[in-house]
Amino acid sequence: MAESNISMKLLIDTQNNRVLFAEASKDCVDFLFHMLSLPIATVIRLLKEENEMVGSVQNLYESIENLNETYIVPQHSKDFLLKLNFRACSCSVPLLSINNTPTDQKKHFYKCSGCSSYSTTRVTDDNRAICPGCSQRMTTSMTYVSPPPLVPNATNETGFVKGVVTYMVMDDLVVTPMSTISCITLLNKFNVRDVSVLQEKVVNLGMDEALKLLKASLHSKKVLTEVFVTKNEEKATVLERVQEVNDDAVKVQ
């Protein structure tokens, strides 16, 4: 697996054991936004492989997996629903494409050699297709020429958002450009009166974290807290509160 250099800086309220917000770069926000481009079958497959899938929709996926090919119409295959759409989108989704992109990315196109007048204007990516001009199968292979790769520069950035600013990601994945005023407003919104309870934590995002974020985003409103605030931190917070109660009790006595 390729090493990821995508990270975000969390601001954690240690008193209430929650993430207030995260400071994120363009790469991180690109990943979060590109999750929306994943087909549902791909989401199920990614989470299923890591035993992270919840709910009943996984049963639909497994039903197709277990269905005999004899029940599938000739022009389709099981991969059409389970994997084909993933090939189309996986290259554009950071992190989740790691170790999941099919090795054969070569594209094949075919034309009909029977009717010369349409031989270059009618093209298919399936050599079982029938030419509407002469009713023959379109089996003559054509060469696909890939466009040159985009080179990021000041006027031609890759990804989804611009990289000239830092972004704020809320616990529920609301994303906005970051500013000093918005940070102060949020601290007031969360009723933070003592800044000493705030803690910064830098987290690196890899395949495991990407899958956890994907899963949590489907059912939780506290995604960052659920993924990055560990059970040990929760336990420590509880123990600190118990100790505070005991100290107060001793003072009263």
Secondary structure as UniProt FT lines:
FT   STRAND          6..13
FT   TURN            14..17
FT   STRAND          18..24
FT   HELIX           26..34
FT   HELIX           35..37
FT   HELIX           40..49
FT   TURN            50..51
FT   HELIX           57..66
FT   HELIX           69..71
FT   TURN            74..75
FT   HELIX           78..79
FT   HELIX           80..84
FT   HELIX           85..89
FT   HELIX           90..92
FT   TURN            94..100
FT   STRAND          109..111
FT   HELIX           116..118
FT   TURN            119..121
FT   STRAND          123..124
FT   TURN            127..128
FT   TURN            132..134
FT   STRAND          140..142
FT   TURN            154..155
FT   STRAND          167..170
FT   TURN            171..172
FT   STRAND          175..177
FT   HELIX           180..189
FT   TURN            190..191
FT   HELIX           195..197
FT   STRAND          198..205
FT   HELIX           207..217
FT   TURN            218..219
FT   HELIX           223..228
FT   HELIX           231..252
//
